[in-house]
Amino acid sequence: MALLSGVLFIVLGILTVTRTIRDPLILVGVMVLGLAFAGLVAIVARVVRGK
């Protein structure tokens, strides 16, 4: 989860610096969805490793 979250923040930082994303609402939405996806991947990975 830490790796996916780190990549998410790096990509969002690049998009913010290059002015690709200008609307803060879209930026927050993408961040929340990205963190939710990273959490889901972490849960699935833990379930798969646990078996």
Residue pairs with C-beta under 8 A, 6 or more apart in sequence:
1 38
1 39
1 41
1 42
4 34
4 37
4 38
4 41
4 42
5 34
5 35
5 38
8 31
8 34
8 35
8 38
12 21
12 27
12 30
12 31
12 34
15 21
15 27
16 27
21 27
21 30
